[in-house]
Structure formats: structure tokens, C-alpha cells
Amino acid sequence: MLDPEVNAREVMAHGYPVADSRTNALLPEEILNDPILYPAAESLDALEFGAAATLTDPNRAELLARFKSA
């Protein structure tokens, strides 16, 4: 999987995105332009990720505290 050519074959067979520019250089344009695999940056900007979302939303913080105490 560390070899870009092997990884590119895996991407084409299984359809998952990769962040390795060496692998992306080997992929066909239709895969690189697929919005399901590679969504536009403006679509991702509105999403909340990880600890920042938990720390800023009291409901999520309470849910996480309950989960950890169980």
C-alpha cells in the first residue's frame, strides 16, 4: 500500500480517497473529480470535527461524559 502504483490499483478497485499526491497522479480524472470521494472544500467547511465540536456544544459534551462514565 505504500507503493503509489499498488495504492492506485486499490483505489480503483475499492473506491476510497487517498491523500498521497503520488497516488493521485496515477488515478483517472473521473475518480479525482468524484464529489463523493473528494468533496469540495466549501462543503467540508461547515462540518464540525473532533474535540472542538465536543467542547463548544454542551449537549455533545454531556453525551461524551455519560459515555465515558458508563
N, C-alpha and C positions, 0 to 999 in steps of 0.2 A: 504494500500500500504506500510505501514511501517513494517508490519509483513513479514518476508522473505518468508514464505510459500505462502502467498497471492500474493506477488510480483512475485514469481517464476511462479505461475499459470498464471498471467497476461502476463509475458514474453512469455510463451509457447503458449498462445492464440493469442497474438498480434505481437510477434516477434520484440521486441525492446531491445537494450542492456541496462544493468544496471551496476553501479559501486559498488554496495553493495556486498562485498565478502560473506556475509551470504546468500544472494540470489543466487549468482553464485555457491555456494557449493551445491545447490539443483537442479541445471539445468543439463540436459543431455549433454554429451560431444559434440554431434553434433551441439548444439546451441552455446556452448562456442568456438568451433573451426570454426564457420561460419565466413569467412573473410568479408562478407558484414556487419554483426553486430559488429564484433570485428576485425577491420583491423590490420595488423601488424604494429608495431611501426615505422619501416623504411618507410612504406607507408605514415604515418602521418607526418613524419619529414619534408617533402618537402612542406607541406601546410603552408599558411600564415593565421594567425588568428587575428581578432580584431584590436585594435588601433595600434599595432606595424606595421601591413601592411599598414594602412592608413597613418601613419607618415612617412614611408620610401618610399612610392610611390607617387610622385607629382600628377599623374593623379587621383589616388583614393582620395587624399586629396582635390583636386579641385572639384571632383564629390560630396564628402561629404559636402563641403562648400556650393555648389549650392543647394544641397538637404535641408540643414539646413536653408538656406535663403528663401526658397520657402514658 
